[in-house]
Amino acid sequence: MDREQIYYQSTRGEGGKVTASQAILQGLAPDGGLYVPDHLPKLDVPTAELAKMHYREVAFEVLKLFLTDYTEEELHHCIDSAYDAKFDSEEIVPLKKADGLTYLELFHGATIAFKDMALSILPHLMTTAARKNGLDKEIVILTATSGDTGKAAMAGFADVPGTSIVVFYPKDGVSYVQKRQMITQKGANTCVIGINGNFDDAQRGVKEMFGDKALAEKLAAEGFVFSSANSINIGRLVPQVVYYVYGYAKMVAAGEVTDGEPIDICVPTGNFGNILAAHYAKCIGLPVRNLICASNDNKVLYDFFRTGTYDRNRDFILTISPSMDILISSNLERLIYESCGAAKDPAAAAAKNRALMAELSSTGKYAVIDEMTSYMKDFIPGFATEQETLEEIRKVYENAGYVIDTHTAVAAYAADHYVAGLKESGEKVLPVLVASTASPFKFSRAVMHAIDPEHFSDEEAAPEEEWGVVDALSALTGLPLPPTVTEARSAEVRHPGTAEVSEMQEKVEMFLKRHK
């Protein structure tokens, strides 16, 4: 099979081009930028054919376009190893139509969140990349999580030879079930630490370690090399493109849209990776009109797409959709780079992007020019308050008997508001595909408070009471308890550690010393 070669370059312009496997191994580019394809390929399989395919087959057709230095055999091995019996649905990603929207259920993996879709395959892509590039050092996955990435990454990398993983999470900024899933994680090569701070603090600490050349040299001498499992890693981002292609193909197969008819896609958004994958899907040929970027009360992206100014200088709000409690949306940098004219002049675009990112670092904000705003005009901002999120969960359940989690509810509310606006203005209403990013059991207290507010308050409960809420949600809705929830309930706590942000590097070095 002859494939058009795709190389990867930094959004900040230094370091030249690298192969897909090299970009996956490095995670973050040496200049602090994010790796992006030097050009975007085009889907070369008709939708009618994709509509007949299993998820694994669609994954191959998409990944082969982006990961061009992997052989067919290597890609099939990675895909088959990732999307197997660890998913509780044979379809891998079922689609459900409810209350006027089509939900792309991305939570049927081992940790019941959409991060499983990419983090099930990343360890296989990464270990294959290590062999391809003759890497003789242990890969240390260093990552910050707002709740789901951490568990999904650890589940993927646990006891994978040649790797270890260190996860930092905001100890007071994740749900009880999310925390239990992380602190009970098995695997001799895993380390989880709760920090006294928010997700942005954790992410900043991780980025600083990635950018510390002295630390890199010290660890290299000890046989270690850093890589990332966050969505800044292109090996996380590219597999996410797959499910949007798959979702559209299955909508065609179900007769929800005709082949070639565009749809709108709505994504609950925090770090911007999931919606950027939908943008990439559009760029490679998926018929998509608009991308609805749904935010919670931390609406930094909502404000950006409305005003053209990105400003993280605001109060950080802890919400019932904690995976979206983010003020520094790292993956937005990839879109900013594109909007600076990267397709025509990558060097000039990198220089513009570099200046904007320096401004963000020094002042906490930046503003884009009109041409950049015009480039991003298909990103439609939406947001839901906490009360609106709860009301959306209740509405969808009462109207359709369908249960959605707090993050999906933010997207559903934004999608409903968007559709209402189209109707009011007389614009054409298209089918809306909503990224359903987590199981309602991950956020059972908020979901139960939405569905049955008379009996379930939104007040903090003692940890042991949370399991009663989980059981009540299952009994009320008839949904079976996912295995990971049952396991987290009784599993031994293996990672009780906490730290200040200033202690993050010390904790990493201590773990690696013990692990070695």
PASE-620038 format. One record per residue (C-alpha): residue number from 1; residue in three letters; chain; x, y, z. Coordinates in Angstrom, 2 decimals, m for minus. Layout:
// residues N
NODE     k     r   c         u         v         w
NODE   NUM   ALA   A         X         Y         Z
...
// end
This chain:
// residues 516
NODE     k     r   c         u         v         w
NODE     1   MET   A      0.00      0.00      0.00
NODE     2   ASP   A      1.48      3.31     m1.10
NODE     3   ARG   A      0.66      6.05      1.36
NODE     4   GLU   A      1.18      9.78      1.16
NODE     5   GLN   A      3.75     10.59      3.85
NODE     6   ILE   A      2.70     12.85      6.70
NODE     7   TYR   A      5.33     14.46      8.90
NODE     8   TYR   A      4.87     16.46     12.09
NODE     9   GLN   A      6.19     19.86     13.07
NODE    10   SER   A      5.96     22.09     16.14
NODE    11   THR   A      3.39     24.87     16.39
NODE    12   ARG   A      6.29     27.06     17.55
NODE    13   GLY   A      8.49     26.39     14.55
NODE    14   GLU   A     11.69     24.84     15.85
NODE    15   GLY   A     13.13     21.36     15.48
NODE    16   GLY   A     12.15     20.58     11.89
NODE    17   LYS   A      9.92     17.72     10.85
NODE    18   VAL   A      9.62     14.35     12.55
NODE    19   THR   A      7.75     11.14     11.78
NODE    20   ALA   A      4.52     10.19     13.50
NODE    21   SER   A      6.27      7.65     15.72
NODE    22   GLN   A      8.88     10.22     16.78
NODE    23   ALA   A      6.17     12.78     17.58
NODE    24   ILE   A      4.28     10.20     19.67
NODE    25   LEU   A      7.41      9.29     21.61
NODE    26   GLN   A      8.30     12.90     22.37
NODE    27   GLY   A      4.78     14.04     23.27
NODE    28   LEU   A      5.65     17.72     23.56
NODE    29   ALA   A      7.95     19.31     20.99
NODE    30   PRO   A     11.38     20.41     22.33
NODE    31   ASP   A     10.50     24.10     21.88
NODE    32   GLY   A      7.38     23.73     24.05
NODE    33   GLY   A      5.05     23.63     21.05
NODE    34   LEU   A      2.60     20.91     20.03
NODE    35   TYR   A      3.14     18.60     17.10
NODE    36   VAL   A      0.78     19.04     14.14
NODE    37   PRO   A      0.67     17.31     10.72
NODE    38   ASP   A      2.60     19.18      8.03
NODE    39   HIS   A     m0.58     18.81      5.96
NODE    40   LEU   A     m3.88     17.08      6.46
NODE    41   PRO   A     m4.68     13.98      4.38
NODE    42   LYS   A     m8.04     13.16      2.81
NODE    43   LEU   A    m10.33     10.23      3.53
NODE    44   ASP   A     m9.96      7.78      0.64
NODE    45   VAL   A    m12.79      5.35      1.45
NODE    46   PRO   A    m16.41      6.19      0.47
NODE    47   THR   A    m18.86      6.70      3.31
NODE    48   ALA   A    m20.99      3.86      1.94
NODE    49   GLU   A    m18.07      1.51      2.58
NODE    50   LEU   A    m17.26      2.97      6.01
NODE    51   ALA   A    m20.92      2.50      6.98
NODE    52   LYS   A    m20.51     m1.29      6.65
NODE    53   MET   A    m17.33     m1.43      8.75
NODE    54   HIS   A    m16.69     m2.34     12.37
NODE    55   TYR   A    m15.02      0.30     14.53
NODE    56   ARG   A    m11.64     m1.43     14.21
NODE    57   GLU   A    m11.83     m1.28     10.43
NODE    58   VAL   A    m12.74      2.41     10.42
NODE    59   ALA   A     m9.86      3.03     12.83
NODE    60   PHE   A     m7.44      1.50     10.35
NODE    61   GLU   A     m8.74      3.60      7.46
NODE    62   VAL   A     m8.27      6.81      9.48
NODE    63   LEU   A     m5.03      6.01     11.31
NODE    64   LYS   A     m3.25      4.87      8.16
NODE    65   LEU   A     m3.69      8.42      6.81
NODE    66   PHE   A     m1.96     10.09      9.77
NODE    67   LEU   A      0.53      7.50     11.06
NODE    68   THR   A      2.34      6.90      7.83
NODE    69   ASP   A      5.58      5.45      9.21
NODE    70   TYR   A      3.68      2.60     10.87
NODE    71   THR   A      3.27     m0.51      8.73
NODE    72   GLU   A     m0.17     m1.99      8.05
NODE    73   GLU   A      0.73     m4.91     10.32
NODE    74   GLU   A      1.78     m2.56     13.14
NODE    75   LEU   A     m1.42     m0.55     12.85
NODE    76   HIS   A     m3.62     m3.64     12.86
NODE    77   HIS   A     m1.79     m4.96     15.92
NODE    78   CYS   A     m2.24     m1.67     17.81
NODE    79   ILE   A     m5.92     m1.38     16.84
NODE    80   ASP   A     m6.79     m5.00     17.62
NODE    81   SER   A     m4.99     m4.78     20.98
NODE    82   ALA   A     m6.86     m1.61     21.91
NODE    83   TYR   A    m10.46     m2.17     20.84
NODE    84   ASP   A    m11.17     m5.60     22.25
NODE    85   ALA   A    m13.13     m7.21     25.08
NODE    86   LYS   A    m12.19     m4.42     27.51
NODE    87   PHE   A    m15.08     m2.52     25.90
NODE    88   ASP   A    m18.50     m3.60     27.15
NODE    89   SER   A    m20.12     m3.04     23.75
NODE    90   GLU   A    m19.33     m5.09     20.66
NODE    91   GLU   A    m19.84     m1.91     18.63
NODE    92   ILE   A    m17.15     m0.16     20.76
NODE    93   VAL   A    m19.00      3.15     20.21
NODE    94   PRO   A    m22.81      2.77     20.15
NODE    95   LEU   A    m24.97      5.62     18.87
NODE    96   LYS   A    m28.20      6.48     20.69
NODE    97   LYS   A    m30.88      8.87     19.49
NODE    98   ALA   A    m32.73     10.67     22.29
NODE    99   ASP   A    m34.78     13.84     22.58
NODE   100   GLY   A    m33.84     15.12     19.14
NODE   101   LEU   A    m30.08     14.57     19.34
NODE   102   THR   A    m27.79     11.68     18.40
NODE   103   TYR   A    m25.38     10.69     21.16
NODE   104   LEU   A    m21.99      9.18     20.34
NODE   105   GLU   A    m21.40      7.01     23.41
NODE   106   LEU   A    m17.65      7.16     24.05
NODE   107   PHE   A    m17.71      5.64     27.53
NODE   108   HIS   A    m17.86      1.88     27.04
NODE   109   GLY   A    m14.18      1.25     27.78
NODE   110   ALA   A    m12.39      0.14     30.90
NODE   111   THR   A    m12.73      3.45     32.76
NODE   112   ILE   A    m16.17      4.54     31.41
NODE   113   ALA   A    m14.99      7.81     29.87
NODE   114   PHE   A    m14.09      8.97     26.37
NODE   115   LYS   A    m10.39      9.03     27.23
NODE   116   ASP   A    m10.43      5.22     26.87
NODE   117   MET   A    m10.92      5.62     23.13
NODE   118   ALA   A     m7.42      7.03     22.64
NODE   119   LEU   A     m5.66      5.78     25.75
NODE   120   SER   A     m6.44      2.15     24.94
NODE   121   ILE   A     m4.33      2.44     21.81
NODE   122   LEU   A     m1.65      4.93     22.88
NODE   123   PRO   A      0.49      2.42     24.85
NODE   124   HIS   A      0.63      0.17     21.78
NODE   125   LEU   A      1.44      3.06     19.46
NODE   126   MET   A      4.12      4.21     21.87
NODE   127   THR   A      5.84      0.87     22.48
NODE   128   THR   A      5.76      0.20     18.73
NODE   129   ALA   A      7.30      3.64     18.20
NODE   130   ALA   A     10.04      2.85     20.71
NODE   131   ARG   A     11.00     m0.30     18.79
NODE   132   LYS   A     10.87      1.53     15.46
NODE   133   ASN   A     13.22      4.24     16.73
NODE   134   GLY   A     15.63      2.05     18.67
NODE   135   LEU   A     14.79      3.66     22.02
NODE   136   ASP   A     16.66      1.89     24.81
NODE   137   LYS   A     15.32      3.96     27.72
NODE   138   GLU   A     12.26      3.43     29.87
NODE   139   ILE   A      9.40      5.70     28.77
NODE   140   VAL   A      8.03      7.73     31.68
NODE   141   ILE   A      4.49      8.89     30.99
NODE   142   LEU   A      4.03     12.13     32.87
NODE   143   THR   A      0.52     13.53     32.84
NODE   144   ALA   A     m1.92     15.87     34.55
NODE   145   THR   A     m5.59     14.98     34.67
NODE   146   SER   A     m8.85     16.77     35.37
NODE   147   GLY   A    m10.39     13.43     36.21
NODE   148   ASP   A    m10.55     10.93     33.36
NODE   149   THR   A     m7.21     10.98     31.52
NODE   150   GLY   A     m5.34      9.78     34.60
NODE   151   LYS   A     m7.29      6.58     35.16
NODE   152   ALA   A     m7.56      5.79     31.46
NODE   153   ALA   A     m3.83      6.33     30.94
NODE   154   MET   A     m2.92      4.17     33.91
NODE   155   ALA   A     m5.27      1.42     32.80
NODE   156   GLY   A     m3.56      1.49     29.41
NODE   157   PHE   A      0.04      1.61     30.63
NODE   158   ALA   A     m0.20     m0.52     33.80
NODE   159   ASP   A      2.57     m3.14     33.75
NODE   160   VAL   A      3.40     m2.44     30.08
NODE   161   PRO   A      7.10     m3.39     29.80
NODE   162   GLY   A      9.47     m0.49     29.23
NODE   163   THR   A      7.08      2.12     30.60
NODE   164   SER   A      6.09      3.78     33.86
NODE   165   ILE   A      3.42      6.40     34.50
NODE   166   VAL   A      3.04      9.28     36.97
NODE   167   VAL   A     m0.33     11.04     37.20
NODE   168   PHE   A     m1.11     14.30     39.01
NODE   169   TYR   A     m4.72     15.29     39.74
NODE   170   PRO   A     m6.36     18.12     41.74
NODE   171   LYS   A     m7.19     16.29     44.97
NODE   172   ASP   A    m10.32     18.35     45.60
NODE   173   GLY   A    m11.31     18.79     41.95
NODE   174   VAL   A    m12.49     15.36     40.77
NODE   175   SER   A    m15.57     13.28     41.51
NODE   176   TYR   A    m15.50     10.62     44.23
NODE   177   VAL   A    m15.69      7.77     41.71
NODE   178   GLN   A    m12.96      9.35     39.57
NODE   179   LYS   A    m10.71      9.60     42.62
NODE   180   ARG   A    m11.41      6.02     43.73
NODE   181   GLN   A    m10.61      4.74     40.25
NODE   182   MET   A     m7.22      6.46     40.33
NODE   183   ILE   A     m6.04      5.81     43.87
NODE   184   THR   A     m6.87      2.08     43.62
NODE   185   GLN   A     m5.04      1.60     40.30
NODE   186   LYS   A     m2.90     m1.55     40.16
NODE   187   GLY   A      0.45     m1.88     38.41
NODE   188   ALA   A      3.98     m1.73     39.79
NODE   189   ASN   A      4.84      0.98     37.27
NODE   190   THR   A      2.01      3.38     38.26
NODE   191   CYS   A      2.09      6.41     40.56
NODE   192   VAL   A     m0.82      8.75     41.36
NODE   193   ILE   A     m0.51     11.97     43.38
NODE   194   GLY   A     m3.22     14.43     44.39
NODE   195   ILE   A     m2.00     18.03     44.39
NODE   196   ASN   A     m3.13     20.99     46.45
NODE   197   GLY   A     m4.23     23.03     43.47
NODE   198   ASN   A     m6.43     22.85     40.38
NODE   199   PHE   A     m5.95     21.13     37.03
NODE   200   ASP   A     m4.23     24.15     35.49
NODE   201   ASP   A     m1.67     24.06     38.34
NODE   202   ALA   A     m1.03     20.37     37.69
NODE   203   GLN   A     m0.74     20.89     33.94
NODE   204   ARG   A      1.63     23.81     34.37
NODE   205   GLY   A      3.86     21.73     36.66
NODE   206   VAL   A      3.96     18.90     34.13
NODE   207   LYS   A      4.81     21.29     31.28
NODE   208   GLU   A      7.63     22.79     33.34
NODE   209   MET   A      9.14     19.35     33.85
NODE   210   PHE   A      8.89     18.63     30.13
NODE   211   GLY   A     10.69     21.90     29.40
NODE   212   ASP   A     13.45     21.37     31.97
NODE   213   LYS   A     16.48     20.31     29.91
NODE   214   ALA   A     18.65     19.72     32.98
NODE   215   LEU   A     16.04     17.33     34.37
NODE   216   ALA   A     15.82     15.53     31.01
NODE   217   GLU   A     19.60     15.05     30.93
NODE   218   LYS   A     19.63     13.79     34.52
NODE   219   LEU   A     16.88     11.27     33.87
NODE   220   ALA   A     18.43     10.18     30.56
NODE   221   ALA   A     21.61      9.32     32.41
NODE   222   GLU   A     19.49      7.14     34.70
NODE   223   GLY   A     17.78      5.41     31.77
NODE   224   PHE   A     14.50      7.35     31.58
NODE   225   VAL   A     12.83      9.58     28.99
NODE   226   PHE   A      9.63     11.60     29.43
NODE   227   SER   A      6.59     11.31     27.21
NODE   228   SER   A      3.00     12.44     27.61
NODE   229   ALA   A     m0.42     10.78     27.60
NODE   230   ASN   A     m2.28     14.09     27.67
NODE   231   SER   A     m4.10     15.23     24.58
NODE   232   ILE   A     m1.06     17.34     23.75
NODE   233   ASN   A      0.37     14.04     22.42
NODE   234   ILE   A     m0.56     13.59     18.77
NODE   235   GLY   A     m0.93      9.87     19.53
NODE   236   ARG   A     m3.92     10.82     21.71
NODE   237   LEU   A     m5.43     13.24     19.26
NODE   238   VAL   A     m5.38     11.21     16.03
NODE   239   PRO   A     m7.34      8.19     17.42
NODE   240   GLN   A    m10.06     10.61     18.50
NODE   241   VAL   A    m10.65     11.57     14.85
NODE   242   VAL   A    m11.78      7.98     14.26
NODE   243   TYR   A    m14.98      8.09     16.27
NODE   244   TYR   A    m16.35     11.13     14.48
NODE   245   VAL   A    m15.81      9.43     11.12
NODE   246   TYR   A    m17.39      6.26     12.53
NODE   247   GLY   A    m20.31      8.19     14.02
NODE   248   TYR   A    m21.14      9.89     10.74
NODE   249   ALA   A    m20.90      6.62      8.81
NODE   250   LYS   A    m23.27      4.93     11.24
NODE   251   MET   A    m25.73      7.84     11.00
NODE   252   VAL   A    m25.72      7.27      7.23
NODE   253   ALA   A    m26.21      3.54      7.75
NODE   254   ALA   A    m29.17      4.23     10.04
NODE   255   GLY   A    m30.75      6.61      7.56
NODE   256   GLU   A    m30.40      9.62      9.88
NODE   257   VAL   A    m28.53     11.51      7.15
NODE   258   THR   A    m28.00     10.87      3.47
NODE   259   ASP   A    m24.46     10.23      2.26
NODE   260   GLY   A    m22.75     13.60      1.83
NODE   261   GLU   A    m25.33     15.56      3.85
NODE   262   PRO   A    m23.56     17.66      6.49
NODE   263   ILE   A    m24.15     17.42     10.22
NODE   264   ASP   A    m23.29     19.61     13.20
NODE   265   ILE   A    m21.14     18.21     16.01
NODE   266   CYS   A    m21.36     19.33     19.65
NODE   267   VAL   A    m18.56     18.56     22.10
NODE   268   PRO   A    m18.28     19.30     25.86
NODE   269   THR   A    m14.92     21.03     25.92
NODE   270   GLY   A    m12.15     21.65     28.44
NODE   271   ASN   A     m8.63     21.12     27.10
NODE   272   PHE   A     m9.91     21.41     23.49
NODE   273   GLY   A     m8.52     18.08     22.25
NODE   274   ASN   A    m11.84     16.31     21.67
NODE   275   ILE   A    m13.36     19.10     19.59
NODE   276   LEU   A    m10.08     19.62     17.73
NODE   277   ALA   A    m10.32     15.97     16.66
NODE   278   ALA   A    m13.77     16.75     15.24
NODE   279   HIS   A    m12.20     19.68     13.38
NODE   280   TYR   A     m9.56     17.34     11.94
NODE   281   ALA   A    m12.33     14.95     10.88
NODE   282   LYS   A    m13.95     17.83      9.00
NODE   283   CYS   A    m10.61     18.80      7.42
NODE   284   ILE   A    m10.04     15.29      6.05
NODE   285   GLY   A    m13.43     15.26      4.37
NODE   286   LEU   A    m16.20     14.51      6.87
NODE   287   PRO   A    m19.33     16.53      5.94
NODE   288   VAL   A    m19.56     18.83      8.97
NODE   289   ARG   A    m21.06     22.33      9.01
NODE   290   ASN   A    m20.41     23.67     12.51
NODE   291   LEU   A    m18.61     22.55     15.65
NODE   292   ILE   A    m20.46     23.58     18.80
NODE   293   CYS   A    m17.91     24.16     21.56
NODE   294   ALA   A    m19.79     23.63     24.84
NODE   295   SER   A    m18.38     25.04     28.10
NODE   296   ASN   A    m19.47     24.95     31.73
NODE   297   ASP   A    m19.20     27.93     34.10
NODE   298   ASN   A    m15.45     28.06     33.38
NODE   299   LYS   A    m16.35     29.53     30.00
NODE   300   VAL   A    m12.96     30.77     28.82
NODE   301   LEU   A    m13.50     29.14     25.39
NODE   302   TYR   A    m17.04     30.48     25.10
NODE   303   ASP   A    m15.73     33.98     25.66
NODE   304   PHE   A    m12.83     33.44     23.25
NODE   305   PHE   A    m14.99     32.36     20.32
NODE   306   ARG   A    m17.41     35.23     20.98
NODE   307   THR   A    m14.84     38.01     21.41
NODE   308   GLY   A    m11.53     36.85     19.91
NODE   309   THR   A     m9.79     37.37     23.26
NODE   310   TYR   A     m8.51     34.42     25.28
NODE   311   ASP   A     m8.32     35.46     28.94
NODE   312   ARG   A     m7.61     33.03     31.74
NODE   313   ASN   A     m7.49     35.83     34.32
NODE   314   ARG   A    m10.72     34.88     36.08
NODE   315   ASP   A    m11.93     32.90     39.06
NODE   316   PHE   A    m11.57     29.14     38.72
NODE   317   ILE   A    m14.92     27.49     39.43
NODE   318   LEU   A    m15.34     23.93     40.70
NODE   319   THR   A    m18.40     22.47     39.00
NODE   320   ILE   A    m20.37     19.23     38.69
NODE   321   SER   A    m18.62     18.68     35.32
NODE   322   PRO   A    m15.05     18.69     36.71
NODE   323   SER   A    m13.27     17.34     33.63
NODE   324   MET   A    m14.12     20.67     31.97
NODE   325   ASP   A    m12.90     22.81     34.87
NODE   326   ILE   A     m9.99     24.21     32.87
NODE   327   LEU   A     m8.85     27.75     32.12
NODE   328   ILE   A     m5.82     26.92     29.96
NODE   329   SER   A     m7.02     24.91     26.98
NODE   330   SER   A     m3.72     23.56     25.70
NODE   331   ASN   A     m4.93     22.11     22.41
NODE   332   LEU   A     m6.31     25.45     21.28
NODE   333   GLU   A     m2.73     26.28     20.31
NODE   334   ARG   A     m2.99     23.85     17.40
NODE   335   LEU   A     m6.01     25.71     16.01
NODE   336   ILE   A     m4.37     29.10     16.63
NODE   337   TYR   A     m1.34     27.96     14.62
NODE   338   GLU   A     m3.60     26.88     11.75
NODE   339   SER   A     m5.49     30.16     11.85
NODE   340   CYS   A     m2.22     32.07     11.49
NODE   341   GLY   A     m1.91     30.72      7.94
NODE   342   ALA   A      0.16     27.59      8.58
NODE   343   ALA   A     m1.00     25.92      5.37
NODE   344   LYS   A      0.66     28.64      3.27
NODE   345   ASP   A      3.59     29.76      5.44
NODE   346   PRO   A      4.39     27.50      8.42
NODE   347   ALA   A      7.35     29.59      9.58
NODE   348   ALA   A      5.37     32.83      9.71
NODE   349   ALA   A      2.44     31.06     11.41
NODE   350   ALA   A      4.77     29.58     14.02
NODE   351   ALA   A      6.25     33.01     14.74
NODE   352   LYS   A      2.78     34.54     15.22
NODE   353   ASN   A      1.67     31.63     17.39
NODE   354   ARG   A      4.87     31.79     19.45
NODE   355   ALA   A      4.25     35.46     20.19
NODE   356   LEU   A      0.66     34.79     21.26
NODE   357   MET   A      1.68     31.92     23.54
NODE   358   ALA   A      4.39     34.10     25.11
NODE   359   GLU   A      1.76     36.76     25.73
NODE   360   LEU   A     m0.52     34.17     27.33
NODE   361   SER   A      2.33     33.04     29.55
NODE   362   SER   A      3.27     36.55     30.66
NODE   363   THR   A     m0.13     38.28     30.87
NODE   364   GLY   A     m2.65     35.42     30.96
NODE   365   LYS   A     m4.38     36.54     27.79
NODE   366   TYR   A     m4.07     37.31     24.10
NODE   367   ALA   A     m6.30     38.56     21.27
NODE   368   VAL   A     m6.50     37.27     17.71
NODE   369   ILE   A     m6.93     39.34     14.56
NODE   370   ASP   A     m9.98     39.32     12.28
NODE   371   GLU   A     m8.49     36.94      9.69
NODE   372   MET   A     m7.91     34.35     12.43
NODE   373   THR   A    m11.43     34.80     13.78
NODE   374   SER   A    m12.78     34.28     10.28
NODE   375   TYR   A    m10.79     31.05      9.93
NODE   376   MET   A    m12.45     29.73     13.10
NODE   377   LYS   A    m15.99     30.85     12.27
NODE   378   ASP   A    m17.36     27.29     12.21
NODE   379   PHE   A    m16.65     26.97     15.95
NODE   380   ILE   A    m19.91     28.00     17.61
NODE   381   PRO   A    m19.65     28.79     21.33
NODE   382   GLY   A    m22.19     27.54     23.84
NODE   383   PHE   A    m22.29     27.07     27.59
NODE   384   ALA   A    m24.50     25.85     30.37
NODE   385   THR   A    m24.66     26.94     33.98
NODE   386   GLU   A    m24.77     24.32     36.70
NODE   387   GLN   A    m28.54     24.72     37.04
NODE   388   GLU   A    m29.04     24.43     33.27
NODE   389   THR   A    m26.88     21.29     33.27
NODE   390   LEU   A    m29.08     19.67     35.92
NODE   391   GLU   A    m32.24     20.71     34.10
NODE   392   GLU   A    m30.93     19.19     30.86
NODE   393   ILE   A    m30.25     15.84     32.55
NODE   394   ARG   A    m33.80     15.86     33.95
NODE   395   LYS   A    m35.36     16.90     30.63
NODE   396   VAL   A    m33.61     14.21     28.59
NODE   397   TYR   A    m34.50     11.55     31.17
NODE   398   GLU   A    m38.15     12.60     31.42
NODE   399   ASN   A    m38.59     13.00     27.65
NODE   400   ALA   A    m36.64      9.97     26.45
NODE   401   GLY   A    m35.76      7.77     29.44
NODE   402   TYR   A    m32.11      8.32     28.53
NODE   403   VAL   A    m29.50      9.09     31.22
NODE   404   ILE   A    m26.59     11.42     30.46
NODE   405   ASP   A    m23.74     12.54     32.67
NODE   406   THR   A    m22.98     16.12     33.66
NODE   407   HIS   A    m20.46     16.77     30.86
NODE   408   THR   A    m22.69     15.37     28.14
NODE   409   ALA   A    m25.53     17.46     29.58
NODE   410   VAL   A    m23.50     20.65     29.06
NODE   411   ALA   A    m23.18     19.69     25.39
NODE   412   ALA   A    m26.83     18.67     25.07
NODE   413   TYR   A    m27.96     22.01     26.52
NODE   414   ALA   A    m25.63     23.92     24.16
NODE   415   ALA   A    m26.90     21.85     21.21
NODE   416   ASP   A    m30.54     22.48     22.12
NODE   417   HIS   A    m29.86     26.22     22.45
NODE   418   TYR   A    m28.05     26.22     19.10
NODE   419   VAL   A    m30.89     24.41     17.32
NODE   420   ALA   A    m33.45     26.79     18.85
NODE   421   GLY   A    m31.42     29.70     17.49
NODE   422   LEU   A    m31.38     28.18     14.00
NODE   423   LYS   A    m35.15     27.75     14.05
NODE   424   GLU   A    m35.66     31.30     15.25
NODE   425   SER   A    m33.47     32.73     12.47
NODE   426   GLY   A    m34.91     30.47      9.78
NODE   427   GLU   A    m31.60     28.69      9.13
NODE   428   LYS   A    m31.54     25.03      8.20
NODE   429   VAL   A    m31.49     22.60     11.12
NODE   430   LEU   A    m29.12     19.68     10.56
NODE   431   PRO   A    m28.77     16.49     12.61
NODE   432   VAL   A    m26.56     17.12     15.65
NODE   433   LEU   A    m24.06     14.50     16.83
NODE   434   VAL   A    m23.21     14.98     20.52
NODE   435   ALA   A    m20.02     13.57     22.00
NODE   436   SER   A    m21.23     11.71     25.10
NODE   437   THR   A    m18.05     11.66     27.11
NODE   438   ALA   A    m18.68      9.78     30.35
NODE   439   SER   A    m20.97      7.30     32.05
NODE   440   PRO   A    m23.52      8.85     34.41
NODE   441   PHE   A    m22.15      6.54     37.13
NODE   442   LYS   A    m18.98      8.63     37.30
NODE   443   PHE   A    m21.04     11.57     38.51
NODE   444   SER   A    m23.90      9.73     40.18
NODE   445   ARG   A    m24.71     12.26     42.90
NODE   446   ALA   A    m25.21     15.14     40.47
NODE   447   VAL   A    m27.16     12.93     38.07
NODE   448   MET   A    m29.43     11.65     40.83
NODE   449   HIS   A    m29.92     15.18     42.15
NODE   450   ALA   A    m31.03     16.18     38.64
NODE   451   ILE   A    m33.40     13.23     38.16
NODE   452   ASP   A    m34.77     13.01     41.70
NODE   453   PRO   A    m34.00     16.29     43.51
NODE   454   GLU   A    m36.46     15.64     46.33
NODE   455   HIS   A    m34.48     12.66     47.58
NODE   456   PHE   A    m30.93     13.47     46.53
NODE   457   SER   A    m29.31     16.77     47.42
NODE   458   ASP   A    m26.24     18.23     45.77
NODE   459   GLU   A    m24.48     18.62     49.11
NODE   460   GLU   A    m21.25     16.84     49.89
NODE   461   ALA   A    m21.77     13.40     51.39
NODE   462   ALA   A    m19.50     11.13     53.35
NODE   463   PRO   A    m17.49      8.98     50.91
NODE   464   GLU   A    m19.15      5.75     51.95
NODE   465   GLU   A    m22.55      7.27     51.13
NODE   466   GLU   A    m21.55      7.72     47.49
NODE   467   TRP   A    m21.95      4.01     46.81
NODE   468   GLY   A    m25.56      4.19     47.98
NODE   469   VAL   A    m26.15      6.89     45.36
NODE   470   VAL   A    m24.56      4.70     42.69
NODE   471   ASP   A    m26.86      1.84     43.66
NODE   472   ALA   A    m29.87      4.14     43.66
NODE   473   LEU   A    m29.06      5.41     40.16
NODE   474   SER   A    m28.84      1.84     38.89
NODE   475   ALA   A    m32.10      0.86     40.59
NODE   476   LEU   A    m34.01      3.92     39.37
NODE   477   THR   A    m32.86      3.83     35.75
NODE   478   GLY   A    m32.32      0.11     35.21
NODE   479   LEU   A    m28.76      0.72     34.03
NODE   480   PRO   A    m26.34     m2.02     35.10
NODE   481   LEU   A    m23.33     m1.00     37.17
NODE   482   PRO   A    m20.16     m0.86     35.06
NODE   483   PRO   A    m17.47     m3.31     36.27
NODE   484   THR   A    m14.97     m0.51     36.94
NODE   485   VAL   A    m17.36      1.08     39.46
NODE   486   THR   A    m17.86     m2.22     41.26
NODE   487   GLU   A    m14.10     m2.78     41.36
NODE   488   ALA   A    m13.32      0.73     42.63
NODE   489   ARG   A    m15.77      0.24     45.46
NODE   490   SER   A    m13.87     m2.58     47.12
NODE   491   ALA   A    m10.34     m2.16     45.78
NODE   492   GLU   A     m7.39     m1.41     48.04
NODE   493   VAL   A     m6.15      2.18     48.10
NODE   494   ARG   A     m2.63      2.04     46.63
NODE   495   HIS   A     m1.91      5.72     45.96
NODE   496   PRO   A     m2.87      7.90     48.95
NODE   497   GLY   A     m0.11     10.47     48.36
NODE   498   THR   A     m0.63     14.21     48.04
NODE   499   ALA   A      1.78     17.07     47.32
NODE   500   GLU   A      2.16     20.78     46.84
NODE   501   VAL   A      2.63     21.98     43.26
NODE   502   SER   A      6.21     22.93     44.15
NODE   503   GLU   A      6.92     19.30     45.13
NODE   504   MET   A      5.83     17.67     41.85
NODE   505   GLN   A      9.31     17.17     40.40
NODE   506   GLU   A     10.63     15.78     43.67
NODE   507   LYS   A      7.78     13.26     43.77
NODE   508   VAL   A      8.51     12.10     40.22
NODE   509   GLU   A     12.20     11.60     40.96
NODE   510   MET   A     11.43      9.72     44.18
NODE   511   PHE   A      9.05      7.35     42.38
NODE   512   LEU   A     11.50      6.64     39.56
NODE   513   LYS   A     14.28      5.96     42.06
NODE   514   ARG   A     12.07      3.42     43.84
NODE   515   HIS   A     10.74      1.97     40.58
NODE   516   LYS   A     14.22      1.42     39.18
// end
